[in-house]
Amino acid sequence: MRHALYVSGRVRGAAQTMSALMQFFARHRHRFEDIIQGRVTSDDPMFRPHVPFNGATLQESRETWAHAQNDALGIFLWMYCTLACEGILKPRPHEVEMLTRFPRYFEAIRY
């Protein structure tokens, strides 16, 4: 959806979606840090950053799912950075700091 907004010229909608996703991931940064620091195992997807969530409240879904959805995390990172590089998004320092967790997280899970 977010990429579809971008390629169809609705960059404001794409930026709003990326900003909301950034808020969600920042709110749950402990999931990234716990994996990066080795405090929890990356073998259990329930310890990983949750991709299913309530879009209205930005609350995690408590449902169990069978996969880690690393592709969704990668697409978020790519799309957010694309919009930032084009000047459509202007990340604040705490958002840039959050972005740095993604590569370290991917390294920790050996993705």
N, C-alpha and C positions, 0 to 999 in steps of 0.2 A: 504494500500500500504506500509506504513512504517513498519508495523509489518511483512508483507510478505517479505520485503527485509531482515529484521533481521533474521527471522526463516529460510530463504533460504541461509543464510551465507553471504549475501551481506551487511555486517555491515557498511561498509564505506558509501554506499548509504543511509542506514537507518540513520546514523549519520548526513550526509549532509542534509537530509530531516528534521530531528529534529532541526538542527542548523538554517535552513531557517525558520521553524515555530517559533523558539524562537525569531528570529529577528522580525518576523511579530508581535507576541504578545507583545514584548518589545516596539515596535513602537506605539502600541495602548494600552499601559498600563493604560492610562487615563480611558478607559472603565471599567477595573477592579476596579480602585480606585474610580471612581464615584459611582459604586454600593456598594463597601465596605464602603465608607464614607456616604452613604445615600444621595448623591447629586442628584441622579436620581432614578427612580423606577425600580426595577428589573422585574416588571410585563410586561413591553414592551420589547420584544426581540431586538428591534432596538437599545436600549441603552446598551445591553450586548455586550461582545466581539464578533466580527463578525468572523464566521468561513469561509463563502464563501469569497474568495479573488482571485485576479489575481496573479497566481504563478510566472509570469515573473517580475512583478513590486512590489509585496507584498503590493499592494493597496487594501483596503477594497472594497468589492462589495457594491454598493448602493442599490441593489435590496432588496425588502421587502421579508421576508420569515416567515413562520408560526410557526417556532419552534426555541428553543434556542440552540440546539445542544450541550447540556452539556456533552453528551457522547463523542463528539469529543475533548472537552477540557480535559476530564478525561483520554482519551486514550493518548493524547499528554503528559500529566503530567506523566502517568505511563511509557510510552515508553522512554521519555527523561530521567527520573530517572533510569530506567533499564539500559540504555546505560551509564549513569554516574556512577552507582554503579559498573558496569563491567569495568570501566576505558576506555571505547570506546569514550565517550565524557568527556571533562574536563571543566566543567562550570567555567566561570569567575565570580568574585563576583557580578557583576550586573545581571548575569543570575541566580545565586542562589537567589538573592533578588527578581527577577521576579517570580521564582518558588514559593516563599513564598506567593505570591498573590493568587495563585490558591486555596489553602484550605480556605483562608479567604473569597475569592469570593464565593466558594461553600457554606460556612456557611451563608454568607449574603443573598444568594438566597434560602436558606433552601433546598439545593439539597441533 
